[in-house]
Amino acid sequence: MLDLINVDYSTQIPNNVDLANDRQLLRALGKWHPGYIDWWKSMGPEGFQEKLVYLRTAISVDPKGWAKFDYVRMPEYRWGILLAPQEEGRKVSFGEHIGEPAWQEVPGEHRAMLRRLIVIQGDTEPASVEQQRHLGKTAPSLYDLRNLFQVNVEEGRHLWAMVYLLHKYFGRDGREEADELLVRRSGDADKPRMLGAFNEETPDWLSFFMFTFFTDRDGKMQLESLAQSGFDPLSRTTRFMLTEEAHHMFVGETGIGRIIQRTCEAMKQAGIHDASDVAKVRALGVIDLPTLQKKLNLHYSLTLDLFGSEISTNAANFYNAGLKGRYRENSINDDHRLTNSTYPVLKFIDGNIQHMDEPALTALNMRLRDDYSEDCAKGVERWNKIIEKEGFAYRLALPHVAFNRKIGEFRNMEASPSGIVLPAADWLKAKDEYLPSTSDGDYIASLMKPVMEAGKYAPWIAPPRQGIDNKPGEFEYVKFVA
């Protein structure tokens, strides 16, 4: 009997989908594999390809004990194809196909929509690796360096997860789409990645931590929605991806928390009581809280654009077709068809931002964005508790959803972080108070000096409370000499 829990390492591509008995698919993926390795070596972490890194690798899809830790060179990492166990008798739980058995093959009438969903998700995975490829050179510790590489290799595995679906279920079209995933490049003028936030630079570690907190949290929301899919292989694939994604958000939240901790400690030691006194705080060689707020404003607003327009017929079509549900669909108490339901949507009408009830079916992006904002707010509040515990009155806050938007209802207007609509001239005058300025970027860059000695940390970030895999503080997470 096929073991769907443990992972088969007997083939070049680790998997729990019985690749050994699907020779055609195994050959197709084997042909794609060298191109992937070439992409990884040219666009993956620069300068660290031959270093031994203490990484976790999936050996099972059982949440109780799914990974093992060991040293590995990243190009030799065993990227695999891993699906959560199949739920016997699973049915489509929303849309016009509600109650039908979940599909094990692609429904012909929904083929194009399903392929698009998989390609868009797949495109984000290598994009983030490309955005972060230079960060290793300025890592604040070996602990952080290892966490960066863990995020990178798992984003690479998530690419494999989508490529598997394309190869197995979409024939020649799928193979061509899989090849294109290795051709596009983050920020490239001719072949950019498909979504705007994945073409932005990640120039420093503060940006990386903000990215993993905010943008990887969007990834969580999208994966949760796809995990509801009536196409069972996609649901099972994304359900296991969520297991790995949790660590990525942990890296972001704790990274920012450690920066805040170190800044507050430095201010207390220096007798600084006003956290908004940027010059005095920067003189201590730490990252001031107002700059953290500006970076938060930037990354939150960029990520909101990933949800698309508040009103979307595409989202409605995906839902109706049973392909992409809502966040935690099964816990929502309604008919899961939404034909007669409404949902409040923020709109810009006659110069004012106000709620309007819209058909819930076309407002699915708005609902998912609201769920995302609520999840983000919880993390920001945990950061505020660090500040409060250290005795400072300063508070971080999410900006208004109309702030700094390029997509959706608020794309043709300017608003302050508090949601006040501004004339263009006033926005330009105040922009550097809301978003990181060139001088802010220069200051952050000046702090980005690598610390590559085990147990040591850059002076702008506090050590973690606990090591990875319960390792002690002086553990050598990356070995520079084999």
Secondary structure, DSSP 4 states (H G I P E B T S, - for coil): ---SSBPB-SSSS-BSS-GGG-HHHHHHHHHHHHHHHHHHHHHSSTT-TTSEEEEEEESBS-TTS-EEEEEEEGGG----B--PPPPTT-B--SGGGTTSBPBSS--GGGHHHHHHHHHHHHHHHHHHHHHTTTGGGG-S-HHHHHHHHHHHHHHHHHHHHHHHHHHHHSHHHHHHHHHHTTT--TT-SSS--SSGGGGS---SHHHHHHIIIIIHHHHHHHHHHHTT-SBHHHHHHHHHHHHHHHHHHHHHHHHHHHHHHHHHHHHHHHT---TT-HHHHHTTTS--HHHHHHHHHHHHHHHHGGG--SS-HHHHHHHHTTSS--TTGGGS-S-SS-TT-EEEEEEEETTEEEEEEEETTTTHHHHHHHHHHHHHHHHHHHHHHHHHHTT------PPPTTTT-SSSTTTTSEE-TT--EE-HHHHHHHHHHHS--HHHHHHHHHH-----STT---TTSPPPSS-GGG--TT--SEES--
